[in-house]
Amino acid sequence: MVMLPVALVTAGGSALIALWLAIRVGQVRTQAKVSIGDGGDERLICRMRAQANFVEYAPFIVILIGLIEFTAGTSTWLWVASALFLLARIAHPLGMDGLKYARTTGTVVTFALLLGLGGYAIALPLIAMQQAPVGDPVEAVVPSGG
């Protein structure tokens, strides 16, 4: 049995996107003959920013998906959130290369997921406390290692 399948797929997909983004930066670095920094090359700057943007947001989404899945279980909507995130993180750098609306779409979807997943993560313990009988503490359940 695979534990946290949505988080695992999201993390794996994110690793592949991170590799793809690094290769894209390396390709432009080689073409522009720039070893360190951006050399003022506009295309390299865009590729570097797309990679940095991914690194800025991906950890939060992957962690939120993992913690929500651990707390609330695997669900269809969490699979959808994961797929949307991975697609958005592919769209964003393509938009940085000039694909119309892709950058904006990638950004908006990522921000919506941060808001939705972050809000749900905050709400989960509050929901659990309301459902717990008065005087009973809310306890964490640790899955068995078997």
C-alpha positions in Angstrom: 0.0 0.0 0.0 1.3 3.4 -1.0 1.0 6.1 1.8 0.1 9.6 0.7 -0.1 8.9 -3.1 -1.2 12.4 -4.0 1.7 13.9 -2.2 4.1 11.4 -3.7 2.9 12.1 -7.2 3.0 15.8 -6.6 6.5 15.7 -5.2 7.7 13.5 -8.1 6.1 15.6 -10.7 7.6 18.7 -9.1 11.1 17.1 -9.2 10.7 16.5 -12.9 9.6 20.0 -13.5 12.5 21.4 -11.5 14.9 19.3 -13.6 13.2 20.5 -16.8 13.5 24.2 -15.7 17.2 23.7 -14.8 17.9 22.2 -18.2 16.1 25.1 -19.9 18.3 27.6 -18.0 21.4 25.7 -18.9 20.5 25.7 -22.6 20.1 29.4 -22.7 23.3 29.9 -20.5 25.2 27.9 -23.1 23.8 29.8 -26.0 24.4 33.2 -24.4 27.9 32.1 -23.1 27.0 33.2 -19.6 28.5 31.1 -16.8 27.5 33.2 -13.7 24.6 35.6 -13.3 22.4 36.6 -16.2 24.9 38.7 -18.3 22.0 41.0 -19.1 20.5 38.4 -21.5 16.8 38.9 -21.5 16.0 35.3 -22.4 18.3 34.0 -19.6 16.7 36.4 -17.1 13.2 35.0 -18.0 14.3 31.4 -17.7 16.1 32.1 -14.4 13.0 33.8 -13.0 10.7 31.0 -14.1 13.0 28.5 -12.3 13.2 30.7 -9.2 9.4 31.3 -9.2 8.9 27.5 -9.2 11.3 27.1 -6.3 9.5 29.9 -4.4 6.0 28.2 -4.6 6.4 24.5 -5.1 7.5 23.6 -1.6 4.5 25.2 0.0 2.0 23.4 -2.3 3.8 20.0 -1.9 3.9 20.3 1.9 0.2 21.5 2.1 -0.9 18.6 -0.1 1.1 16.1 2.0 -0.2 17.4 5.3 -3.8 17.7 4.1 -3.7 14.1 2.7 -2.1 12.9 5.9 -4.8 14.6 8.0 -7.9 14.2 5.9 -7.0 11.3 3.6 -6.7 10.9 -0.2 -9.5 12.5 -2.2 -10.4 13.3 -5.7 -10.3 17.0 -5.1 -6.7 16.7 -3.8 -5.7 14.8 -7.0 -7.3 17.6 -9.0 -5.4 20.3 -7.0 -2.2 18.4 -7.6 -2.8 18.1 -11.4 -3.7 21.7 -11.6 -0.6 22.7 -9.8 1.7 20.7 -12.0 0.0 22.0 -15.2 0.2 25.6 -13.9 3.9 25.2 -13.1 4.5 24.0 -16.7 2.4 26.8 -18.1 4.2 29.6 -16.2 7.6 29.2 -17.7 6.1 28.7 -21.2 4.4 32.0 -20.7 7.7 33.5 -19.6 8.9 32.4 -23.1 6.0 34.2 -24.7 3.1 31.7 -24.9 0.1 34.0 -24.6 -1.8 33.8 -21.3 0.3 30.9 -20.0 2.2 32.9 -17.4 -0.9 34.6 -16.1 -2.8 31.3 -16.0 0.1 29.6 -14.2 0.3 32.4 -11.6 -3.4 32.7 -11.0 -3.8 28.9 -10.6 -0.8 28.7 -8.2 -2.1 31.6 -6.1 -5.6 30.1 -6.0 -4.2 26.8 -4.8 -2.1 28.5 -2.2 -5.2 30.3 -0.9 -7.4 27.2 -1.0 -5.0 24.7 0.4 -3.6 27.1 3.0 -7.1 28.0 4.1 -8.2 24.4 4.3 -5.1 23.4 6.2 -5.9 26.1 8.8 -9.6 25.0 8.9 -8.9 21.3 9.4 -7.9 21.5 13.1 -10.7 23.9 13.8 -13.2 21.6 12.2 -11.8 18.7 14.2 -12.1 20.6 17.4 -15.7 21.5 16.7 -16.6 17.8 16.0 -14.8 16.5 19.1 -17.0 16.0 22.2 -16.5 18.7 24.8 -13.6 17.9 27.1 -12.0 15.4 24.7 -8.7 16.5 23.3 -8.1 16.4 19.6 -5.3 13.9 19.0 -3.1 13.1 16.1 -3.4 9.7 14.6 -0.1 8.2 13.4 -0.5 5.6 10.6 1.0 2.2 11.3 4.3 1.4 9.5 3.1 -2.0 8.3 
